[in-house]
């Protein structure tokens, strides 16, 4: 039974998968850090968060 891909094609597919996986993980963690920094700036400017407002109105 023949393999559907040659060794060169398999290595290219593997490298492409690794690169796209790393890029997607980097984008997830980069966005998380950026939003956290933005939230800290907002708290420093306003002195509160939206969630603290919601908790106050619910009680």
C-alpha positions as CSV (number, residue, x, y, z in Angstrom):
1,X,0.0,0.0,0.0
2,X,1.4,3.4,-1.0
3,X,1.5,6.4,1.3
4,X,-0.6,9.3,0.1
5,X,2.2,11.8,0.6
6,X,5.9,11.8,0.1
7,X,8.3,12.6,2.9
8,X,8.8,16.1,1.6
9,X,5.1,16.8,1.5
10,X,4.6,15.4,5.0
11,X,7.4,17.6,6.4
12,X,5.9,20.7,4.8
13,X,2.5,19.9,6.2
14,X,4.0,19.3,9.7
15,X,6.0,22.6,9.6
16,X,2.9,24.5,8.4
17,X,0.8,23.0,11.2
18,X,3.3,24.0,13.8
19,X,3.7,27.5,12.5
20,X,-0.1,28.2,12.4
21,X,-0.5,26.6,15.8
22,X,2.2,28.9,17.3
23,X,0.7,32.0,15.6
24,X,-2.8,31.2,16.8
25,X,-1.5,30.7,20.4
26,X,0.5,33.8,20.2
27,X,-2.6,35.8,19.1
28,X,-4.7,34.5,21.9
29,X,-2.1,35.3,24.6
30,X,-1.3,38.7,23.1
31,X,-4.9,39.7,23.1
32,X,-5.3,38.6,26.7
33,X,-2.3,40.7,27.8
34,X,-3.5,43.7,25.8
35,X,-7.0,43.6,27.3
36,X,-5.6,43.2,30.8
37,X,-3.4,46.3,30.3
38,X,-6.3,48.2,28.9
39,X,-8.5,47.2,31.9
40,X,-5.8,48.4,34.3
41,X,-5.6,51.8,32.5
42,X,-9.4,52.0,32.7
43,X,-9.5,51.2,36.4
44,X,-6.7,53.7,37.1
45,X,-8.6,56.4,35.2
46,X,-12.1,55.7,36.5
47,X,-11.4,54.0,39.8
48,X,-13.9,51.2,39.2
49,X,-14.8,48.5,36.8
50,X,-18.1,47.7,35.1
51,X,-18.4,44.5,37.2
52,X,-18.2,46.5,40.4
53,X,-21.1,48.6,39.2
54,X,-23.1,45.5,38.3
55,X,-22.5,44.0,41.8
56,X,-23.6,47.3,43.4
57,X,-26.8,47.5,41.5
58,X,-27.7,43.8,42.2
59,X,-27.3,44.2,46.0
